[in-house]
């Protein structure tokens, strides 16, 4: 849904579709993308405490004839007053050639040490270019000792020929976050991969919309602050609504009918202060309640009604000249506009039987991903070789691993002598926000749906796995006072059996028992009462409505992108598909899951680790020790 003139802008930097395609196609970052990132980090992250010279400016300095020319162009910036000055360096020697050069690096001046530092992810490949830039910049940044040499700092090294821009962006992010040059050299991994930069940049080109209704009409609010009002156009009728105002485009498909635009009963207003269009559309049937108006993805990319027709039908040979245009039947529901846009699935040599028995991810429909990426992603999941472990054996294997990792001392400490903080966490009333946020709406609008060829799992089995994902999220929220933190990505992925071990449960009770076991084994607080309270939290979420589940899935999606450690891959495997699925799954499935959760009370003996015996023995030992300490009379 991108208009040909679509663009993304931040401050003085504007990216157009050719620039954005670099992000989509995992290509070498050009100067405009790094300019966008540099401007963003300087203003939003460093709050201008670090000055960042963008690639075009850096090239002007490096190829200037002398200090006078540099002063003429950049003296008014007064960077000699800044504690840290950064330069995005390219090795382009032809200033007349756009996007020239072959490598990016980062040059930093630190006023605290009066030194220039060079961070190069390709074994100091850009040393000559950085040195020349330093010589032209000494007076500009106000270096006191103009004879000091360039310091090449040992830093993270790229593993291919196109990621230098990603490394520079991460170096610059580390610098801007705390204004500490030493932080760059201490980096052990790339925190923000390509996907994170893509999502960040595209967020500046997105717009948000809301839909409310009364008995007679819908009100669609579209926040489009940079829209070209002269080119505003919109249409509605039947089940469809279409809005264009370059660079924005929006198409919605409702489940109930609205009046045609030509009826003249609609209305549009431009609210300049909010940067919003308010468009009112009359309903065909008054007093009819439109459903799923918060299911953003389903409105944008509706699931067509299933049918028994062959997907491809062989037609008799007919000369197109013999066909009368009036005889061509139009689709009364407007589905001719709903062309599927699919990302081709990579070739997979595995048979359906192998996938059915060894698959993982949403609906256990994926294979080969972990095996292919293991060297890069490390241990973001606990199951090491999922392609070698059959689905039906994973629960048993996970249970053995969890039992081996279970620390009786930690459990007893949190059970018999819980800290006041833990008791407060358990007693805390449910305070999790469950409404869709503006950030959720943007995320839902931008997510792209890929076709899953075949799903053997039932909706009930898929929903059961969702329970342990919700359990892990609710645990993280409760222990962190209903907020996320830097450990949220680890907690959500580690405590969920589905995300960490790719299991499939035969019942909701089995799912809850495994979730409790992991909550008693791995996180900071290991207390059965806390684990039981989390079950109540999950019930509360499912009871709320489908919108609450959608918000939580969007928040998990955000957490996995922002938490690093390549956890965004879990979005590709699970969360994105769950976001689409939850918007259209039958309500009876969720009711069945909730009923099982409410009727299957989990007791300590269900966990199977003799917890009550452990506690009793610990109490007996404690009493005996207390008796030994008593003075003899």
C-alpha positions as CSV (number, residue, x, y, z in Angstrom):
1,X,0.0,0.0,0.0
2,X,2.6,2.5,-1.0
3,X,1.9,5.5,-3.2
4,X,4.5,6.1,-6.0
5,X,5.5,9.4,-4.4
6,X,5.9,7.9,-0.9
7,X,8.7,9.4,1.2
8,X,10.0,9.3,4.7
9,X,11.5,12.4,6.2
10,X,13.2,13.5,9.4
11,X,14.4,17.0,9.8
12,X,16.4,17.8,6.6
13,X,16.7,14.3,5.3
14,X,14.2,12.8,2.9
15,X,14.2,9.2,1.8
16,X,12.3,8.1,-1.3
17,X,11.2,4.6,-2.5
18,X,14.7,3.7,-4.1
19,X,16.3,4.5,-0.8
20,X,13.8,2.5,1.2
21,X,14.2,-0.5,-1.1
22,X,17.8,-0.7,0.1
23,X,16.3,-1.5,3.5
24,X,13.9,-4.0,2.1
25,X,16.6,-5.8,0.0
26,X,19.3,-5.9,2.6
27,X,21.7,-3.8,0.4
28,X,24.6,-1.6,1.3
29,X,23.5,1.5,3.1
30,X,23.8,4.6,1.0
31,X,24.6,8.1,2.2
32,X,21.0,9.2,2.5
33,X,20.1,6.3,4.9
34,X,23.1,7.0,7.1
35,X,22.3,10.7,7.0
36,X,18.8,9.9,8.2
37,X,20.2,7.7,11.0
38,X,22.9,10.2,12.0
39,X,20.4,13.1,12.2
40,X,18.0,11.0,14.2
41,X,20.6,9.8,16.7
42,X,22.1,13.3,17.1
43,X,18.7,14.9,17.8
44,X,16.5,12.2,19.4
45,X,19.1,10.1,21.3
46,X,22.0,12.5,22.0
47,X,19.8,15.5,22.4
48,X,22.4,17.5,20.4
49,X,25.1,16.9,23.0
50,X,27.0,15.1,20.3
51,X,27.3,16.7,16.9
52,X,27.2,14.3,14.0
53,X,28.6,15.4,10.6
54,X,26.5,13.5,8.0
55,X,28.1,11.9,4.9
56,X,27.6,14.9,2.5
57,X,29.1,17.3,5.1
58,X,32.0,15.0,5.8
59,X,32.8,14.8,2.1
60,X,32.8,18.5,1.8
61,X,35.2,18.8,4.8
62,X,37.6,16.1,3.5
63,X,37.8,17.5,0.0
64,X,37.9,21.2,1.1
65,X,40.9,23.2,-0.1
66,X,41.8,24.4,3.4
67,X,40.6,25.4,6.9
68,X,39.2,28.7,5.6
69,X,36.8,26.8,3.3
70,X,35.8,24.5,6.1
71,X,35.2,27.5,8.4
72,X,33.1,29.2,5.8
73,X,30.7,26.3,5.5
74,X,30.6,24.9,9.0
75,X,32.0,27.5,11.4
76,X,28.5,28.7,12.4
77,X,27.8,25.3,13.9
78,X,30.3,26.0,16.8
79,X,31.2,22.4,17.2
80,X,34.3,23.5,19.1
81,X,31.9,23.8,22.0
82,X,30.6,20.2,21.8
83,X,32.2,17.6,24.1
84,X,32.0,15.0,21.3
85,X,32.0,15.4,17.5
86,X,31.4,12.4,15.1
87,X,32.0,12.1,11.4
88,X,30.5,9.4,9.2
89,X,33.4,8.6,6.9
90,X,33.4,7.2,3.3
91,X,36.4,6.4,1.1
92,X,34.9,8.1,-2.0
93,X,37.6,10.0,-3.9
94,X,35.4,11.3,-6.7
95,X,33.2,14.1,-5.2
96,X,31.2,14.4,-8.4
97,X,30.0,10.8,-8.1
98,X,26.9,10.2,-6.0
99,X,26.9,7.2,-3.7
100,X,30.6,6.7,-4.6
101,X,33.1,4.8,-2.4
102,X,32.9,1.3,-1.1
103,X,33.1,1.5,2.7
104,X,31.8,3.4,5.8
105,X,33.5,4.0,9.1
106,X,33.2,6.4,12.0
107,X,35.6,9.1,13.1
108,X,35.1,10.6,16.6
109,X,36.7,13.6,18.3
110,X,36.7,13.4,22.1
111,X,37.3,16.8,23.8
112,X,38.1,15.1,27.1
113,X,41.2,13.5,25.7
114,X,41.8,15.9,22.8
115,X,42.1,12.9,20.5
116,X,40.6,11.6,17.2
117,X,39.4,8.0,17.3
118,X,38.7,5.9,14.2
119,X,36.2,2.9,14.4
120,X,36.4,0.7,11.3
121,X,34.6,-2.6,11.0
122,X,36.9,-3.7,8.1
123,X,40.3,-3.8,9.7
124,X,41.0,-0.1,9.4
125,X,40.2,-0.1,5.6
126,X,39.3,3.6,5.8
127,X,42.4,4.7,7.7
128,X,43.6,7.0,4.9
129,X,40.3,8.7,4.4
130,X,39.8,9.2,8.2
131,X,43.3,10.6,8.5
132,X,42.7,13.1,5.7
133,X,39.4,14.1,7.3
134,X,41.1,14.6,10.7
135,X,43.7,16.9,9.3
136,X,40.9,19.1,7.8
137,X,38.9,19.1,11.0
138,X,41.4,19.9,13.7
139,X,40.7,23.6,13.8
140,X,36.9,23.1,13.3
141,X,36.5,21.0,16.4
142,X,39.0,23.0,18.4
143,X,41.7,20.4,19.0
144,X,44.3,22.0,21.3
145,X,47.3,19.8,20.1
146,X,47.2,19.7,16.3
147,X,50.1,17.2,16.2
148,X,48.3,14.3,17.8
149,X,48.0,11.2,15.7
150,X,44.8,9.4,14.7
151,X,44.0,6.5,17.1
152,X,42.7,3.3,15.4
153,X,40.4,1.6,18.0
154,X,39.9,-2.1,18.0
155,X,36.2,-2.7,17.5
156,X,33.6,-5.1,16.2
157,X,34.4,-6.4,12.7
158,X,31.8,-7.1,10.0
159,X,31.5,-10.6,8.5
160,X,30.5,-9.7,4.9
161,X,31.0,-6.9,2.4
162,X,27.8,-4.9,2.8
163,X,27.2,-4.4,6.5
164,X,29.6,-1.5,7.2
165,X,26.7,0.9,7.3
166,X,24.9,-1.2,9.9
167,X,28.1,-1.2,12.0
168,X,28.6,2.5,11.7
169,X,24.9,3.0,12.8
170,X,25.5,0.8,15.8
171,X,28.8,2.6,16.7
172,X,27.0,5.9,16.5
173,X,24.1,4.7,18.5
174,X,26.4,3.6,21.3
175,X,28.2,6.9,21.2
176,X,25.0,9.0,21.2
177,X,23.3,7.0,24.0
178,X,25.8,8.0,26.7
179,X,28.2,10.4,25.0
180,X,31.0,8.1,25.9
181,X,33.6,7.2,23.2
182,X,34.8,4.2,25.2
183,X,31.4,2.5,24.8
184,X,32.0,1.9,21.1
185,X,35.1,-0.2,21.7
186,X,33.4,-2.2,24.5
187,X,30.6,-3.4,22.2
188,X,30.5,-7.2,22.0
189,X,27.7,-7.5,19.4
190,X,25.4,-5.6,17.0
191,X,22.5,-4.4,19.1
192,X,20.4,-3.0,16.3
193,X,20.4,-5.2,13.2
194,X,19.1,-4.2,9.8
195,X,15.5,-5.0,10.7
196,X,15.6,-2.6,13.6
197,X,16.8,0.3,11.5
198,X,14.3,-0.6,8.8
199,X,11.4,-0.5,11.3
200,X,12.7,2.8,12.8
201,X,13.0,4.6,9.5
202,X,9.7,3.4,8.2
203,X,8.0,4.5,11.3
204,X,8.5,8.1,10.2
205,X,6.5,7.5,7.0
206,X,3.6,5.8,8.6
207,X,0.3,7.3,9.7
208,X,-2.3,6.2,12.2
209,X,-6.0,5.8,11.9
210,X,-8.9,5.2,14.3
211,X,-12.5,4.1,13.6
212,X,-15.5,4.8,15.9
213,X,-19.2,4.4,15.2
214,X,-22.6,5.5,16.2
215,X,-26.0,4.2,15.1
216,X,-25.9,5.8,11.6
217,X,-22.3,6.2,10.5
218,X,-18.6,5.5,10.9
219,X,-16.1,8.2,11.8
220,X,-12.6,7.5,10.4
221,X,-9.8,9.6,11.9
222,X,-6.6,9.6,9.8
223,X,-3.5,11.3,11.2
224,X,-1.6,12.3,8.1
225,X,0.4,15.5,9.0
226,X,2.5,15.6,5.8
227,X,-0.3,14.9,3.3
228,X,-0.6,17.0,0.2
229,X,-4.1,18.4,0.6
230,X,-4.3,19.4,-3.1
231,X,-4.2,15.7,-4.0
232,X,-6.7,14.4,-1.4
233,X,-9.1,11.8,-2.8
234,X,-11.3,9.2,-1.1
235,X,-14.1,6.9,-2.0
236,X,-16.4,4.5,-0.2
237,X,-19.3,2.1,-1.0
238,X,-20.3,-1.5,-0.3
239,X,-17.6,-3.0,1.9
240,X,-14.8,-0.7,0.8
241,X,-13.2,2.6,1.8
242,X,-10.2,4.0,-0.1
243,X,-8.2,7.1,0.9
244,X,-5.2,8.8,-0.9
245,X,-3.4,11.9,0.1
246,X,0.2,11.6,-1.1
247,X,2.4,10.2,0.4
248,X,-0.4,8.4,2.3
249,X,-2.7,5.6,1.0
250,X,-5.2,3.6,3.0
251,X,-7.7,0.9,1.9
252,X,-10.1,-0.7,4.3
253,X,-12.5,-3.6,3.9
254,X,-15.4,-3.8,6.3
255,X,-17.6,-6.7,7.1
256,X,-20.8,-4.6,6.9
257,X,-21.8,-2.2,4.2
258,X,-21.5,1.6,3.9
259,X,-23.2,4.0,1.5
260,X,-21.8,4.9,-1.8
261,X,-19.8,8.1,-2.0
262,X,-22.2,9.4,-4.7
263,X,-25.0,9.5,-2.1
264,X,-23.6,12.8,-0.9
265,X,-24.2,11.9,2.7
266,X,-20.5,11.6,3.7
267,X,-18.4,14.4,5.1
268,X,-14.7,15.1,5.4
269,X,-12.9,17.7,7.7
270,X,-9.3,18.6,7.9
271,X,-8.2,19.3,11.6
272,X,-5.0,21.3,11.0
273,X,-4.0,21.4,14.7
274,X,-4.1,17.6,15.1
275,X,-2.9,17.0,11.5
276,X,-5.9,14.7,11.0
277,X,-8.6,14.0,8.5
278,X,-12.1,13.3,10.0
279,X,-14.2,11.4,7.5
280,X,-17.7,10.4,8.3
281,X,-19.3,7.6,6.2
282,X,-23.0,6.6,6.5
283,X,-24.0,3.1,7.2
284,X,-26.4,1.3,4.7
285,X,-28.3,-0.3,7.6
286,X,-28.9,2.1,10.4
287,X,-28.4,0.7,14.0
288,X,-26.2,-2.1,12.7
289,X,-23.0,-2.5,14.7
290,X,-19.8,-2.9,12.7
291,X,-17.6,-5.6,14.1
292,X,-13.8,-5.8,14.5
293,X,-13.1,-2.2,14.0
294,X,-9.9,-2.5,16.1
295,X,-8.7,-5.5,14.1
296,X,-6.4,-3.3,12.0
297,X,-4.6,-5.9,10.0
298,X,-7.9,-7.6,9.1
299,X,-9.3,-4.3,7.9
300,X,-6.2,-3.7,5.8
301,X,-5.8,-7.2,4.4
302,X,-9.1,-9.1,4.9
303,X,-9.2,-12.9,4.8
304,X,-11.4,-13.8,1.9
305,X,-14.2,-16.2,2.6
306,X,-13.2,-19.8,2.0
307,X,-14.7,-21.6,-1.0
308,X,-14.5,-25.1,-2.6
309,X,-13.5,-23.9,-6.1
310,X,-10.2,-24.9,-7.6
311,X,-7.7,-22.1,-7.3
312,X,-6.8,-22.5,-10.9
313,X,-9.5,-23.5,-13.4
314,X,-8.8,-24.4,-17.1
315,X,-11.1,-22.4,-19.4
316,X,-12.1,-23.2,-22.9
317,X,-10.2,-21.5,-25.6
318,X,-12.0,-18.2,-26.3
319,X,-10.9,-15.5,-28.6
320,X,-10.8,-12.3,-26.5
321,X,-12.2,-10.3,-29.4
322,X,-15.4,-12.4,-29.2
323,X,-16.0,-11.4,-25.6
324,X,-18.5,-8.6,-25.0
325,X,-17.3,-6.4,-22.1
326,X,-20.9,-6.2,-20.8
327,X,-20.8,-10.0,-20.3
328,X,-17.9,-9.8,-17.9
329,X,-19.3,-10.4,-14.5
330,X,-18.0,-8.0,-11.8
331,X,-17.3,-9.1,-8.3
332,X,-20.1,-7.5,-6.3
333,X,-18.0,-7.5,-3.1
334,X,-15.1,-5.6,-4.7
335,X,-12.6,-8.4,-4.2
336,X,-10.9,-7.6,-7.5
337,X,-9.0,-5.0,-5.5
338,X,-7.8,-7.5,-2.9
339,X,-4.9,-8.9,-4.8
340,X,-2.7,-11.1,-2.6
341,X,0.8,-9.8,-2.2
342,X,2.9,-12.7,-1.1
343,X,6.6,-13.1,-0.2
344,X,7.8,-16.2,-2.0
345,X,8.7,-19.0,0.4
346,X,12.3,-20.3,0.1
347,X,12.7,-23.7,-1.3
348,X,12.5,-26.4,1.3
349,X,13.7,-29.9,0.4
350,X,11.9,-31.4,3.4
351,X,8.8,-33.5,2.9
352,X,5.4,-32.8,4.3
353,X,5.8,-35.7,6.7
354,X,9.1,-34.4,8.0
355,X,7.7,-30.9,8.5
356,X,4.6,-32.3,10.2
357,X,6.8,-34.2,12.7
358,X,9.7,-31.7,13.2
359,X,8.3,-28.3,12.4
360,X,8.2,-25.3,14.7
361,X,7.0,-21.7,14.7
362,X,3.4,-20.7,14.3
363,X,1.3,-23.8,13.8
364,X,4.6,-25.8,13.6
365,X,4.8,-24.9,9.9
366,X,8.5,-23.8,9.6
367,X,11.7,-25.7,9.3
368,X,15.4,-25.1,8.7
369,X,15.4,-21.5,10.1
370,X,17.3,-22.3,13.3
371,X,19.6,-24.7,11.7
372,X,20.6,-22.1,9.0
373,X,21.1,-19.2,11.4
374,X,22.5,-21.1,14.5
375,X,26.0,-19.7,14.0
376,X,24.8,-16.1,14.0
377,X,21.9,-16.1,16.5
378,X,23.5,-18.2,19.2
379,X,21.1,-19.6,21.9
380,X,18.0,-17.5,21.6
381,X,16.1,-20.7,22.0
382,X,16.8,-23.6,24.4
383,X,16.2,-26.4,22.0
384,X,19.5,-26.7,20.2
385,X,18.6,-28.9,17.1
386,X,14.8,-28.8,16.6
387,X,15.1,-30.4,13.2
388,X,16.5,-33.5,15.0
389,X,13.8,-33.7,17.8
390,X,10.3,-34.8,16.9
391,X,7.5,-32.5,18.1
392,X,5.9,-35.2,20.3
393,X,9.2,-35.7,22.2
394,X,10.0,-32.1,22.9
395,X,7.9,-31.7,26.0
396,X,9.6,-34.7,27.6
397,X,13.1,-33.4,26.7
398,X,12.3,-29.9,27.9
399,X,11.0,-31.3,31.2
400,X,14.3,-33.1,31.8
401,X,16.2,-29.9,31.1
402,X,14.0,-27.8,33.4
403,X,14.3,-30.3,36.2
404,X,18.1,-30.4,35.9
405,X,18.2,-26.6,36.0
406,X,15.8,-26.3,39.0
407,X,17.6,-24.9,42.0
408,X,16.0,-26.1,45.2
409,X,17.7,-23.5,47.3
410,X,16.5,-20.6,45.3
411,X,13.0,-22.0,45.2
412,X,12.9,-22.5,49.0
413,X,14.3,-19.1,49.7
414,X,11.5,-17.4,47.7
415,X,8.9,-19.7,49.2
416,X,9.8,-19.9,52.9
417,X,11.4,-16.5,53.3
418,X,10.0,-14.3,50.5
419,X,11.3,-10.7,50.3
420,X,8.9,-7.9,50.9
421,X,9.3,-6.9,47.2
422,X,8.1,-10.3,46.1
423,X,5.1,-10.2,48.4
424,X,4.2,-6.8,47.0
425,X,4.5,-8.1,43.5
426,X,2.2,-11.1,44.2
427,X,-0.4,-8.8,45.9
428,X,-0.3,-6.1,43.2
429,X,-3.7,-5.6,41.5
430,X,-3.8,-6.3,37.8
431,X,-2.7,-3.1,36.1
432,X,-1.7,-4.1,32.6
433,X,-2.9,-1.6,29.8
434,X,-5.0,-3.6,27.3
435,X,-6.0,-0.9,24.8
436,X,-4.5,-0.6,21.3
437,X,-1.9,2.2,21.3
438,X,-1.0,4.5,18.4
439,X,2.3,2.5,18.1
440,X,0.2,-0.7,17.9
441,X,-1.8,0.7,15.0
442,X,1.3,1.8,13.1
443,X,2.8,-1.7,13.6
444,X,-0.4,-3.4,12.5
445,X,-0.6,-1.3,9.4
446,X,3.0,-2.1,8.4
447,X,3.1,-5.8,9.1
448,X,3.1,-7.9,5.9
449,X,1.3,-11.2,5.8
450,X,3.0,-14.2,4.2
451,X,1.0,-17.2,3.0
452,X,1.4,-20.4,5.0
453,X,1.0,-23.3,2.6
454,X,-0.3,-25.9,5.0
455,X,-1.2,-26.0,8.7
456,X,-1.8,-29.4,10.3
457,X,-2.4,-27.9,13.8
458,X,-5.9,-27.0,14.9
459,X,-6.9,-23.6,16.1
460,X,-7.2,-25.0,19.6
461,X,-3.6,-26.3,19.5
462,X,-2.4,-23.0,18.3
463,X,-4.4,-21.1,20.9
464,X,-2.9,-23.4,23.6
465,X,0.6,-22.4,22.7
466,X,-0.5,-18.8,22.8
467,X,-1.4,-19.3,26.5
468,X,2.2,-19.9,27.5
469,X,3.4,-16.9,25.4
470,X,0.9,-14.8,27.3
471,X,2.0,-16.4,30.6
472,X,5.6,-15.3,30.0
473,X,4.6,-11.8,29.0
474,X,2.3,-11.4,32.1
475,X,5.1,-12.7,34.4
476,X,7.5,-10.1,33.0
477,X,4.9,-7.3,33.4
478,X,3.9,-8.2,36.9
479,X,7.4,-8.5,38.3
480,X,8.4,-5.2,36.6
481,X,5.5,-3.2,37.9
482,X,3.6,-3.5,34.6
483,X,6.4,-2.0,32.5
484,X,9.0,-3.5,30.2
485,X,12.8,-3.3,30.8
486,X,16.0,-4.4,29.2
487,X,15.4,-8.0,30.4
488,X,11.9,-8.3,29.1
489,X,13.0,-9.9,25.8
490,X,14.9,-12.6,27.7
491,X,12.0,-13.2,30.1
492,X,9.3,-13.5,27.4
493,X,11.3,-15.9,25.3
494,X,12.8,-17.9,28.1
495,X,9.7,-18.6,30.2
496,X,7.5,-19.5,27.2
497,X,7.8,-23.3,26.4
498,X,6.5,-22.6,22.9
499,X,9.1,-19.9,22.1
500,X,12.0,-21.6,23.8
501,X,11.5,-25.3,23.0
502,X,9.0,-25.3,20.1
503,X,6.7,-27.7,22.0
504,X,3.1,-28.7,21.3
505,X,0.8,-29.5,24.2
506,X,-2.1,-31.9,24.3
507,X,-4.1,-29.8,26.9
508,X,-4.2,-26.3,28.5
509,X,-3.3,-28.0,31.8
510,X,-0.1,-29.4,30.4
511,X,0.8,-26.0,29.0
512,X,0.2,-24.3,32.3
513,X,2.3,-26.9,34.2
514,X,5.2,-26.4,31.9
515,X,4.9,-22.7,32.2
516,X,4.9,-22.8,36.0
517,X,8.0,-25.1,35.9
518,X,10.0,-22.6,33.9
519,X,8.8,-19.8,36.1
520,X,10.1,-21.7,39.1
521,X,13.5,-22.4,37.4
522,X,14.9,-19.5,35.4
523,X,13.7,-16.0,36.4
524,X,14.6,-13.8,39.4
525,X,11.6,-14.7,41.5
526,X,10.7,-18.3,41.9
527,X,7.5,-18.6,44.0
528,X,4.5,-20.9,43.4
529,X,2.0,-18.2,44.6
530,X,3.5,-15.8,42.1
531,X,3.2,-18.5,39.3
532,X,-0.4,-19.1,40.2
533,X,-1.2,-15.4,40.2
534,X,0.2,-15.2,36.6
535,X,-2.4,-17.7,35.6
536,X,-5.1,-15.4,36.9
537,X,-3.5,-12.5,34.9
538,X,-3.7,-14.6,31.7
539,X,-7.4,-15.4,32.4
540,X,-8.0,-11.7,32.9
541,X,-6.4,-10.9,29.5
542,X,-8.4,-13.5,27.6
543,X,-11.6,-12.5,29.3
544,X,-11.1,-8.9,28.3
545,X,-11.5,-9.1,24.5
546,X,-9.7,-9.8,21.3
547,X,-8.2,-6.3,21.3
548,X,-6.4,-6.9,24.5
549,X,-4.7,-10.0,23.0
550,X,-3.8,-8.0,19.9
551,X,-2.2,-5.3,21.9
552,X,-0.1,-7.8,23.9
553,X,1.1,-9.5,20.8
554,X,2.0,-6.1,19.3
555,X,3.9,-5.3,22.5
556,X,5.8,-8.6,22.4
557,X,6.7,-7.9,18.8
558,X,8.1,-4.6,19.8
559,X,10.0,-6.1,22.7
560,X,11.7,-8.7,20.5
561,X,12.8,-6.1,18.1
562,X,14.2,-3.7,20.7
563,X,15.8,-6.3,23.0
564,X,18.6,-7.4,20.6
565,X,20.1,-10.9,20.7
566,X,18.4,-11.6,17.4
567,X,15.1,-12.2,19.2
568,X,13.3,-10.5,16.3
569,X,13.6,-13.9,14.6
570,X,10.9,-15.1,17.1
571,X,8.6,-12.5,15.5
572,X,9.2,-14.1,12.1
573,X,8.7,-17.6,13.5
574,X,5.7,-16.9,15.8
575,X,4.5,-13.5,16.8
576,X,3.7,-11.9,13.4
577,X,1.6,-14.9,12.4
578,X,-0.2,-14.8,15.8
579,X,-1.0,-11.1,15.2
580,X,-2.8,-12.0,12.0
581,X,-4.4,-15.2,13.4
582,X,-5.9,-13.6,16.6
583,X,-7.8,-11.1,14.4
584,X,-9.8,-13.8,12.7
585,X,-9.8,-16.9,14.9
586,X,-13.4,-18.0,15.9
587,X,-14.5,-16.7,19.3
588,X,-15.4,-20.2,20.4
589,X,-11.7,-21.2,20.4
590,X,-10.8,-18.5,22.9
591,X,-13.8,-19.4,25.1
592,X,-12.8,-23.0,25.1
593,X,-9.3,-22.1,26.2
594,X,-10.6,-19.8,29.0
595,X,-13.0,-22.4,30.3
596,X,-10.1,-25.0,30.6
597,X,-7.9,-22.5,32.4
598,X,-10.7,-21.6,34.9
599,X,-11.7,-25.2,35.6
600,X,-8.2,-26.7,35.7
601,X,-6.7,-25.5,39.0
602,X,-3.0,-26.2,39.1
603,X,-1.7,-27.5,42.5
604,X,1.8,-28.0,43.6
605,X,1.6,-31.7,43.3
606,X,0.7,-31.2,39.6
607,X,4.2,-29.7,39.0
608,X,5.7,-33.1,39.7
609,X,8.8,-32.0,41.5
610,X,7.8,-32.9,45.1
611,X,7.6,-29.2,46.0
612,X,5.6,-29.9,49.2
613,X,8.1,-32.5,50.3
614,X,10.9,-30.1,49.7
615,X,9.2,-27.4,51.8
616,X,8.3,-29.8,54.6
617,X,11.9,-31.1,54.9
618,X,13.2,-27.5,54.8
619,X,10.9,-26.5,57.6
620,X,11.9,-29.5,59.7
621,X,15.5,-28.7,59.3
622,X,14.9,-25.1,60.2
623,X,13.0,-26.1,63.4
624,X,15.9,-28.4,64.3
625,X,18.4,-25.7,63.8
626,X,16.4,-23.3,65.9
627,X,16.2,-25.9,68.7
628,X,20.0,-26.3,68.6
629,X,20.4,-22.6,69.0
630,X,18.2,-22.4,72.1
631,X,20.1,-22.2,75.4
632,X,20.0,-25.2,77.8
633,X,18.1,-24.7,81.0
